[in-house]
Amino acid sequence: MTGPVRTLLVWCPDWSVIAAELTTGVPARAPVAILHAGRVVACSPAARAEAVTWGLRKREAQSRCPELVVLEHDPARDARAFEPVVAAVEQVVAGVEVIRPGACALAVRGPARYFGSEERAAERIVEQIGQECAVEARVGIADGSFAAELAARAGRIVPPGQTRAFLAGQDVRKLGRPELADLLRRLGIRTLGEFAALPAGDVLTRFGFDAALAHRLAAGLDERPLVVRRPPPELAVHEEYDEPIDRVDVAAFAARALAERLHERLAGHGLACTRLAIEAVTADGQELCRSWRHDGLLTAAAITDRVRWQLEGWLSGVRRGAPDRPTAPVRPTAGIRWLRLVPDGVIAQVGLQPGLWGESGEGRERAHRAFARVQGLLGPDSVVGAVLRGGRSPADQVRLVRWGDERIADEPAPWPGRLPPPAPATVPPEPVAATVYDGQDRPVTVTARLSISAAPARLAIAGAPPVAITGWAGPWPIDERWWAPAEARRQARFQVELADGRALLLALSAGEWTVEAIYD
Amino acid sequence: MASLPGRWAGVQRASDLAVAASTGGVDRLLPVAAELRPLFPAGGLRRGSTVAVTPGTSSLVLALLAGASESGAWAAVVGMPGLGLLAAAQAGVALDRLGLVPNPGPDWPMVVAALLDGVDVVVAAVPGPIAGRVASRLSARARQRGSVLIPYGRWEGADLTLTGEGGVWHGLGAGRGRLRSRELTITARGRGAAGRPRSVRVQLPDHTGRLAPAPATSRPALTVLSGAAA
């Protein structure tokens, strides 16, 4: 059996606080505490100087340090922020194991030989992290990752073979097992050396399996090999153009070559992507980025189309077929120098699943090609699909999504006040103005208490001659989004049937009658 | 034609042959609701045909789409920004197999032609009078690709033109009730075998938004059940 692996451990002190600074911008120099379940789990040095310690309640911590910034513990944020640090370490050495956000370990034998000595390897790694991520890191080297972590906290390099002696002087609480440490201290065992001196069999029978494991660690017998992380394959493709692209046809040609390269690279890894980010840098250094989603897998042709649309949109500065989108397109100030395609939402490609009876998959392919062709003719926003969602008016209950985008259906929820079926077969995009008259040719009004001034008798739509109303029902009130003044809507709705056989949905809002929908 | 001399007995009209050929292959037919079947010489939407719908009855378009959509067909609607999509869903149209091009602009013949290449049923709102050449070219495209073109508007040379007339709504009173269902007569006029107008009386929409057979007799809305209280 081989002994413990000589391990180098990189430790970033107070990582949760640093991660919060990196992602949310809360300065780590200020007194900051990270809370989980109402208890402090990490704090900045400034907070520690004010006697904020691990395990305090929020109120207690704030009473000790009134200007304390309190943040909620977010393991995902810590892990995300740690990724660049691991990447920086991987630039210098190979085979890094992430122990937890804030600490990573590696076998030191190779780097020590490459850089000349363990000290130089440690210096190089700390320097690299400082340059790449502007993060302070400490390094400890010892036999086994447990001892290496204690060494990192102490800022030491424990010479080979002296790990046991180094551990012997440490407090039992550093085992990271508070209950066991508490018990051992009450038994008079205060250091790891004293704990390690107990017979292993007795520790197992008296304290259980986990304590037996801790006993081995305390004795410096940390034989667990490092689980090395495999860096994810680089999938993004990019291309630099000597001649800046400022014409649409040149852009389309460039897009095609790049899209095919991306597709080949993905296929080589047996992958396919469902989202695609297109990044471009112009000759002036302006950066443009846009993400495209797709409900199926992006094929080479689909990738080409999307890149081409995006470049066309950027280069022409206008988008046809989208008059209702007020978002001003970002127009580059110069030609595109640099283009990068980043596949996102990568999944394993298992091949196209044809329909059970053969036809449906093919029909879907054909239909998607036809719609993509129309998108190519008129612009990507010209073809839409519909998704049902919650709402009260017939127009509200449908959401239009660009063809090819993901269709995320809303959870069904009760919507008191929505009209029961049948729904109107025609819903004009803009409501049409109308006037409703009673028997004496006076406009019909509805009071705030929903009493109607007189029975509706005639309806004039958009200045046309009035038509007699043969049947009507209402008013049915809706009062929506009153908490947002810009979107608030207060309406009384009516269904009317006209003498010529038409049936309409009318709405009265602020004294104005409109035709909301036509039952035709 | 019925009194042909004996030596012409084996001769059939070309349109009869067309019907025989079309009913022979089930694949060549997109289904329609059972109530509408008498209107179609082939008993359904024959692939490659052009079936026009007279404007003013959007729910008839939805009923045709629903029949085809329920058999797994893909559909596209061009130039109808006001189509009620909630009504479409209630009528039975599968919205995930329906693509919409609300504003095709001046290129609409090109858009319709592109869609006919790949989509089984294409509904196209006719934007005013169109040249007969354009109409016949699009119909020919549908015939060649095996898609069904449903122009919503006047269309020269349509195989069949469906018109909804005589709609009567039920359920709405003077200040009470709500729109529940409509009885409608749908008339089909066409060429060839469909030359004689045929019509059916249906409920479109019924109280769930779908197509249903018309009630056999019109009865009073309320029937007093004698002895129900006893």
Chai-1 contact restraints between the chains, C-beta under 6 A:
chainA,res_idxA,chainB,res_idxB,connection_type,confidence,min_distance_angstrom,max_distance_angstrom,comment,restraint_id
A,S360,B,G72,contact,1.0,0.0,6.0,A-B,restraint_1
A,G363,B,W74,contact,1.0,0.0,6.0,A-B,restraint_2
A,R366,B,G118,contact,1.0,0.0,6.0,A-B,restraint_3
A,A367,B,W74,contact,1.0,0.0,6.0,A-B,restraint_4
A,A367,B,G118,contact,1.0,0.0,6.0,A-B,restraint_5
A,A367,B,V119,contact,1.0,0.0,6.0,A-B,restraint_6
A,R369,B,G118,contact,1.0,0.0,6.0,A-B,restraint_7
A,A370,B,A114,contact,1.0,0.0,6.0,A-B,restraint_8
A,A370,B,L115,contact,1.0,0.0,6.0,A-B,restraint_9
A,A370,B,D117,contact,1.0,0.0,6.0,A-B,restraint_10
A,A370,B,G118,contact,1.0,0.0,6.0,A-B,restraint_11
A,A370,B,V119,contact,1.0,0.0,6.0,A-B,restraint_12
A,F371,B,G99,contact,1.0,0.0,6.0,A-B,restraint_13
A,R373,B,A114,contact,1.0,0.0,6.0,A-B,restraint_14
A,V374,B,V101,contact,1.0,0.0,6.0,A-B,restraint_15
A,V374,B,V111,contact,1.0,0.0,6.0,A-B,restraint_16
A,V374,B,A114,contact,1.0,0.0,6.0,A-B,restraint_17
A,S382,B,V101,contact,1.0,0.0,6.0,A-B,restraint_18
A,V383,B,G99,contact,1.0,0.0,6.0,A-B,restraint_19
A,V383,B,V101,contact,1.0,0.0,6.0,A-B,restraint_20
A,V384,B,L100,contact,1.0,0.0,6.0,A-B,restraint_21
A,G385,B,G99,contact,1.0,0.0,6.0,A-B,restraint_22
A,A386,B,L85,contact,1.0,0.0,6.0,A-B,restraint_23
A,A386,B,L95,contact,1.0,0.0,6.0,A-B,restraint_24
A,L388,B,A89,contact,1.0,0.0,6.0,A-B,restraint_25
A,P394,B,G84,contact,1.0,0.0,6.0,A-B,restraint_26
A,P394,B,L86,contact,1.0,0.0,6.0,A-B,restraint_27
A,Q397,B,L86,contact,1.0,0.0,6.0,A-B,restraint_28
A,V398,B,L85,contact,1.0,0.0,6.0,A-B,restraint_29
A,V398,B,L86,contact,1.0,0.0,6.0,A-B,restraint_30
A,W403,B,G99,contact,1.0,0.0,6.0,A-B,restraint_31
A,P421,B,Q90,contact,1.0,0.0,6.0,A-B,restraint_32
A,P421,B,T208,contact,1.0,0.0,6.0,A-B,restraint_33
A,P421,B,G209,contact,1.0,0.0,6.0,A-B,restraint_34
A,P422,B,P205,contact,1.0,0.0,6.0,A-B,restraint_35
A,P422,B,G209,contact,1.0,0.0,6.0,A-B,restraint_36
A,A423,B,G84,contact,1.0,0.0,6.0,A-B,restraint_37
A,A423,B,L86,contact,1.0,0.0,6.0,A-B,restraint_38
A,A423,B,A87,contact,1.0,0.0,6.0,A-B,restraint_39
A,A423,B,Q90,contact,1.0,0.0,6.0,A-B,restraint_40
A,A423,B,G209,contact,1.0,0.0,6.0,A-B,restraint_41
A,P424,B,G84,contact,1.0,0.0,6.0,A-B,restraint_42
A,A425,B,S58,contact,1.0,0.0,6.0,A-B,restraint_43
A,A425,B,S59,contact,1.0,0.0,6.0,A-B,restraint_44
A,A425,B,L62,contact,1.0,0.0,6.0,A-B,restraint_45
A,A425,B,G84,contact,1.0,0.0,6.0,A-B,restraint_46
A,A425,B,A87,contact,1.0,0.0,6.0,A-B,restraint_47
A,T426,B,S58,contact,1.0,0.0,6.0,A-B,restraint_48
A,T426,B,G82,contact,1.0,0.0,6.0,A-B,restraint_49
A,T426,B,G84,contact,1.0,0.0,6.0,A-B,restraint_50
A,V427,B,G82,contact,1.0,0.0,6.0,A-B,restraint_51
A,V427,B,G84,contact,1.0,0.0,6.0,A-B,restraint_52
A,P428,B,G82,contact,1.0,0.0,6.0,A-B,restraint_53
A,P429,B,P81,contact,1.0,0.0,6.0,A-B,restraint_54
A,G471,B,L172,contact,1.0,0.0,6.0,A-B,restraint_55
A,G471,B,G173,contact,1.0,0.0,6.0,A-B,restraint_56
A,A473,B,L172,contact,1.0,0.0,6.0,A-B,restraint_57
A,A473,B,R176,contact,1.0,0.0,6.0,A-B,restraint_58
A,A473,B,G177,contact,1.0,0.0,6.0,A-B,restraint_59
A,A473,B,R178,contact,1.0,0.0,6.0,A-B,restraint_60
A,Q495,B,R178,contact,1.0,0.0,6.0,A-B,restraint_61
A,Q495,B,L179,contact,1.0,0.0,6.0,A-B,restraint_62
A,E497,B,W169,contact,1.0,0.0,6.0,A-B,restraint_63
A,E497,B,L172,contact,1.0,0.0,6.0,A-B,restraint_64
A,G501,B,G167,contact,1.0,0.0,6.0,A-B,restraint_65
A,A503,B,W169,contact,1.0,0.0,6.0,A-B,restraint_66
A,A503,B,L179,contact,1.0,0.0,6.0,A-B,restraint_67
A,Y519,B,L179,contact,1.0,0.0,6.0,A-B,restraint_68
A,D520,B,G56,contact,1.0,0.0,6.0,A-B,restraint_69
A,D520,B,T57,contact,1.0,0.0,6.0,A-B,restraint_70
A,D520,B,S58,contact,1.0,0.0,6.0,A-B,restraint_71
